[in-house]
């Protein structure tokens, strides 16, 4: 990606160095559920949402970032800024105003409007406070554990979570949550898959705009994004963690589906092409 020297976002909140004295009163069971969530590709905010908090104790301690972390901080700031440019233009063309999300950097654990989360849950978006949360150490896992190296693979992660923010602004997240609450477990999982695949498609729309409007992409970048989408498909994660695949428990979609919807967004560049909820075949 041609990101060096580009504008960084001002919507970065750095909470690295915040330390928690205990697990926030949410209980080890909830933490385990959140860990399972990321292993199986589920948005941890679904697990953490509406969990009662019991006075999480925290303190701010000095945080010294490494050179590698400083470069990653700069990188995610530039990627976030580019999503602001892309979605600002898209919303403006539709006669709407894009409300920019805040990206929260944290280390180890963090509190959000969706609950207390440890770094093991991975990056997530919380609709309750309209923030994207990421511990930069996740990018080490993306490369070593998931086999998805490259700066565009890292950018795809941010673009996917921003895709959830777009869904919130468009009212999709609220409607989906209401439908999930009234559905059976299997139906709720199916709705989650459609929502997550749409976020993948929205990430593809960002890539389309970044490539056509600002020439941000380089040769091989899209392949990195497709590899990342494939690496965190439910079928691949389940096979790695439990040795078999349970399609009825999918919450994000298979590797093939995630690749397909990212490509659809990238190739079309339109919101209309990302209507996963009306699609007969995912």
TIBA-549607 format. One record per residue (C-alpha): x, y, z. Coordinates in steps of 0.5 Angstrom, whole numbers, plus 500, padded with zeros to 3 digits. Each point is the difference from the previous one (the first is absolute). Example, Ala and Ser with C-alpha at 12.3 -4.5 7.8 and 13.67 -1.06 7.14 Angstrom:
@xx:525&yy:491&zz:516
@xx:502&yy:507&zz:498
//
This chain:
@xx:500&yy:500&zz:500
@xx:502&yy:507&zz:499
@xx:499&yy:503&zz:506
@xx:506&yy:503&zz:503
@xx:500&yy:507&zz:500
@xx:492&yy:501&zz:500
@xx:495&yy:503&zz:504
@xx:499&yy:497&zz:507
@xx:493&yy:500&zz:503
@xx:499&yy:505&zz:506
@xx:495&yy:495&zz:503
@xx:505&yy:495&zz:504
@xx:499&yy:499&zz:507
@xx:506&yy:497&zz:503
@xx:499&yy:496&zz:507
@xx:506&yy:496&zz:500
@xx:503&yy:500&zz:507
@xx:493&yy:499&zz:503
@xx:500&yy:494&zz:505
@xx:495&yy:497&zz:503
@xx:500&yy:497&zz:507
@xx:495&yy:494&zz:499
@xx:496&yy:498&zz:495
@xx:495&yy:505&zz:500
@xx:495&yy:496&zz:504
@xx:497&yy:496&zz:494
@xx:502&yy:494&zz:502
@xx:505&yy:494&zz:497
@xx:494&yy:497&zz:496
@xx:499&yy:506&zz:496
@xx:507&yy:501&zz:498
@xx:500&yy:493&zz:498
@xx:494&yy:501&zz:496
@xx:504&yy:506&zz:497
@xx:506&yy:496&zz:498
@xx:496&yy:495&zz:497
@xx:497&yy:505&zz:496
@xx:506&yy:503&zz:497
@xx:502&yy:492&zz:498
@xx:494&yy:499&zz:497
@xx:500&yy:507&zz:496
@xx:494&yy:503&zz:504
@xx:500&yy:507&zz:502
@xx:502&yy:501&zz:507
@xx:495&yy:506&zz:501
@xx:494&yy:495&zz:499
@xx:503&yy:496&zz:506
@xx:502&yy:506&zz:504
@xx:494&yy:504&zz:499
@xx:495&yy:501&zz:506
@xx:505&yy:497&zz:505
@xx:499&yy:503&zz:506
@xx:506&yy:504&zz:503
@xx:502&yy:500&zz:507
@xx:505&yy:505&zz:501
@xx:506&yy:499&zz:496
@xx:506&yy:502&zz:503
@xx:505&yy:503&zz:495
@xx:507&yy:505&zz:501
@xx:504&yy:503&zz:495
@xx:507&yy:498&zz:499
@xx:505&yy:503&zz:496
@xx:501&yy:496&zz:493
@xx:506&yy:500&zz:496
@xx:499&yy:498&zz:493
@xx:505&yy:496&zz:496
@xx:502&yy:503&zz:493
@xx:496&yy:495&zz:497
@xx:494&yy:502&zz:504
@xx:501&yy:507&zz:498
@xx:500&yy:498&zz:492
@xx:493&yy:496&zz:501
@xx:497&yy:506&zz:504
@xx:502&yy:504&zz:494
@xx:497&yy:495&zz:495
@xx:493&yy:499&zz:503
@xx:499&yy:507&zz:501
@xx:502&yy:501&zz:493
@xx:495&yy:494&zz:498
@xx:494&yy:503&zz:504
@xx:501&yy:507&zz:497
@xx:500&yy:497&zz:493
@xx:493&yy:497&zz:502
@xx:498&yy:506&zz:503
@xx:501&yy:503&zz:493
@xx:497&yy:494&zz:496
@xx:493&yy:500&zz:504
@xx:500&yy:508&zz:501
@xx:500&yy:500&zz:492
@xx:495&yy:494&zz:500
@xx:495&yy:503&zz:505
@xx:500&yy:507&zz:497
@xx:499&yy:497&zz:493
@xx:493&yy:497&zz:503
@xx:499&yy:507&zz:503
@xx:502&yy:497&zz:507
@xx:505&yy:502&zz:505
@xx:505&yy:495&zz:503
@xx:501&yy:500&zz:507
@xx:508&yy:498&zz:501
@xx:501&yy:495&zz:505
@xx:506&yy:500&zz:505
@xx:505&yy:494&zz:500
@xx:502&yy:498&zz:507
@xx:507&yy:497&zz:501
@xx:501&yy:496&zz:506
@xx:505&yy:495&zz:503
@xx:498&yy:494&zz:504
@xx:492&yy:502&zz:502
@xx:495&yy:505&zz:499
@xx:494&yy:503&zz:502
@xx:494&yy:502&zz:495
@xx:493&yy:501&zz:500
@xx:499&yy:493&zz:498
@xx:504&yy:497&zz:506
@xx:507&yy:498&zz:502
@xx:504&yy:497&zz:495
@xx:507&yy:497&zz:500
@xx:505&yy:500&zz:494
@xx:499&yy:493&zz:499
@xx:493&yy:502&zz:497
@xx:503&yy:503&zz:494
@xx:498&yy:507&zz:497
@xx:493&yy:502&zz:501
@xx:495&yy:505&zz:498
@xx:495&yy:502&zz:506
@xx:493&yy:503&zz:497
@xx:499&yy:503&zz:507
@xx:506&yy:505&zz:500
@xx:501&yy:500&zz:492
@xx:507&yy:498&zz:502
@xx:505&yy:495&zz:496
@xx:505&yy:497&zz:505
@xx:506&yy:496&zz:499
@xx:506&yy:498&zz:503
@xx:506&yy:501&zz:495
@xx:503&yy:493&zz:503
@xx:494&yy:497&zz:496
@xx:504&yy:501&zz:493
@xx:505&yy:495&zz:503
@xx:495&yy:495&zz:500
@xx:497&yy:502&zz:494
@xx:507&yy:498&zz:496
@xx:503&yy:494&zz:505
@xx:493&yy:497&zz:502
@xx:495&yy:501&zz:494
@xx:506&yy:500&zz:495
@xx:497&yy:507&zz:497
@xx:506&yy:505&zz:499
@xx:501&yy:506&zz:497
@xx:498&yy:508&zz:501
@xx:493&yy:499&zz:496
@xx:498&yy:494&zz:504
@xx:501&yy:504&zz:506
@xx:496&yy:506&zz:497
@xx:495&yy:495&zz:498
@xx:498&yy:499&zz:508
@xx:499&yy:507&zz:501
@xx:496&yy:501&zz:494
@xx:496&yy:494&zz:502
@xx:498&yy:503&zz:507
@xx:499&yy:507&zz:497
@xx:495&yy:496&zz:495
@xx:496&yy:498&zz:507
@xx:500&yy:508&zz:501
@xx:497&yy:501&zz:493
@xx:495&yy:495&zz:502
@xx:498&yy:504&zz:507
@xx:499&yy:506&zz:496
@xx:496&yy:497&zz:495
@xx:495&yy:497&zz:505
@xx:502&yy:493&zz:498
@xx:504&yy:498&zz:507
@xx:494&yy:502&zz:504
@xx:495&yy:496&zz:495
@xx:504&yy:494&zz:500
@xx:501&yy:500&zz:508
@xx:492&yy:500&zz:501
@xx:499&yy:495&zz:495
@xx:506&yy:496&zz:503
@xx:496&yy:500&zz:507
@xx:494&yy:498&zz:497
@xx:503&yy:494&zz:496
@xx:502&yy:493&zz:502
@xx:508&yy:499&zz:501
@xx:500&yy:497&zz:493
@xx:497&yy:506&zz:497
@xx:504&yy:505&zz:504
@xx:506&yy:497&zz:498
@xx:498&yy:500&zz:493
@xx:498&yy:508&zz:501
@xx:507&yy:501&zz:503
@xx:503&yy:497&zz:493
@xx:496&yy:504&zz:496
@xx:502&yy:506&zz:504
@xx:508&yy:498&zz:500
@xx:500&yy:499&zz:493
@xx:497&yy:507&zz:498
@xx:506&yy:503&zz:505
@xx:505&yy:496&zz:495
@xx:496&yy:503&zz:494
@xx:501&yy:507&zz:503
@xx:507&yy:499&zz:501
@xx:500&yy:498&zz:493
@xx:497&yy:507&zz:498
@xx:505&yy:503&zz:504
@xx:506&yy:497&zz:496
@xx:496&yy:501&zz:494
@xx:500&yy:508&zz:502
@xx:507&yy:500&zz:502
@xx:503&yy:497&zz:494
@xx:496&yy:504&zz:495
@xx:500&yy:507&zz:503
@xx:506&yy:500&zz:504
@xx:504&yy:494&zz:497
@xx:502&yy:498&zz:507
@xx:501&yy:492&zz:498
@xx:506&yy:497&zz:497
@xx:500&yy:493&zz:496
@xx:499&yy:494&zz:504
@xx:496&yy:504&zz:505
@xx:493&yy:498&zz:499
@xx:503&yy:493&zz:500
@xx:502&yy:501&zz:507
@xx:493&yy:502&zz:502
@xx:497&yy:494&zz:497
@xx:505&yy:496&zz:504
@xx:498&yy:503&zz:506
@xx:493&yy:499&zz:499
@xx:501&yy:493&zz:498
@xx:504&yy:499&zz:506
@xx:495&yy:502&zz:505
@xx:494&yy:496&zz:497
@xx:496&yy:497&zz:505
@xx:501&yy:493&zz:497
@xx:508&yy:501&zz:500
@xx:499&yy:502&zz:507
@xx:496&yy:495&zz:502
@xx:504&yy:494&zz:497
@xx:507&yy:503&zz:503
@xx:496&yy:501&zz:507
@xx:496&yy:494&zz:501
@xx:502&yy:495&zz:494
@xx:493&yy:500&zz:496
@xx:495&yy:505&zz:497
@xx:493&yy:502&zz:503
@xx:497&yy:505&zz:494
@xx:494&yy:501&zz:505
@xx:504&yy:503&zz:505
@xx:503&yy:505&zz:495
@xx:500&yy:507&zz:502
@xx:505&yy:504&zz:495
@xx:499&yy:495&zz:494
@xx:505&yy:495&zz:496
@xx:506&yy:502&zz:497
@xx:497&yy:500&zz:493
@xx:495&yy:504&zz:502
@xx:504&yy:505&zz:503
@xx:505&yy:501&zz:494
@xx:494&yy:500&zz:496
@xx:496&yy:506&zz:503
@xx:507&yy:504&zz:501
@xx:501&yy:499&zz:493
@xx:493&yy:502&zz:498
@xx:501&yy:507&zz:504
@xx:506&yy:501&zz:497
@xx:498&yy:498&zz:493
@xx:494&yy:504&zz:500
@xx:501&yy:506&zz:505
@xx:493&yy:501&zz:501
@xx:495&yy:499&zz:507
@xx:495&yy:497&zz:496
@xx:505&yy:494&zz:498
@xx:501&yy:498&zz:507
@xx:492&yy:498&zz:502
@xx:502&yy:494&zz:503
@xx:493&yy:500&zz:504
@xx:496&yy:499&zz:493
@xx:505&yy:495&zz:497
@xx:498&yy:493&zz:499
@xx:507&yy:497&zz:499
@xx:505&yy:503&zz:505
//
